[in-house]
Amino acid sequence: MGRFDHHTVLVTGGTGGQGTSHVRAYHAEGAQVVIGDIAGDRGRALAAELGEGAFSVQLDVTSEQSWQAAVEAAEERFGPLNILVNNAGVQNPAAPIENTDRRVWERALEINLTGSFLGIRAVTPSMRRAGGGVIINIASTSGIGGTALYAPYVVSKWGLRGLTKTAALELGRDNIRVNAIHPGVIATPFITEPAAGSDAPISDFYSPEPFAVPRLGEPADITRALLFLSSDEASFTTGAEFVIDGGLLLGPALKHAAA
């Protein structure tokens, strides 16, 4: 028996570095997994690899129509949704605010924040039909502090914190829990490769050497927390924020010689 037998899970951005890890883990734990993929082809390939219990939908998280079609397809294939992971996101090219194009600003908010808002709105009726559910928003440590040169991304993740808490208050009596995970610097192409229009990846700005846990995070670090939060083990947890960053936000750790 898996932890998520008879559960239907939708993961947006389900073919990215973190998304793929989440999809594989839910599937391994017995869930019926719907892989949201904006392109469609990578999602179909991943679903074919996983086999029974995996299904891909082409999902543009900024489109209300795309969300509606994805939820309808998921329900037709597997039944009402039990879990939504709002994982899809984009990074902006590094630039000071005065040099940030408005279109870059709007794109980050549209995908990272509005996309999650539309997702919550789209899946709520399905989760009510299921008798309840869990929504987890993948935010960022940038949504807790500031990060120079990344204002659009930072603001979108700060907004996601407020959306998480408001949704938790609105949906709690429907037996729908809503929480947020704030990853630190995770070793995926999102971090280790430059964003479109940028010369350097984010990882160039964040050496893990001063972290209390002196390494970059791995997708599995986030996935493990995600599985806990979406399981019955976390049934008393809603509106919460989980920081998984190896101590990045704590500040520099003492070195062995100084301890």
Secondary structure by P-SEA (a helix, b strand, c coil): ccccccbbbbbcccccaaaaaaaaaaaaaccbbbbbbccaaaaaaaaaaacccbbbbbcccccaaaaaaaaaaaaaccccccbbbccccccccccccccccaaaaaaaaacccaaaaaaaaaaaaaaaaaccbbbbbbccccccccccccaaaaaaaaaaaaaaaaaaaacccccbbbbbbbbcccccccccccccccccccccccccccccccccccaaaaaaaaaaaacccccccccbbbbcccccccccccccccc
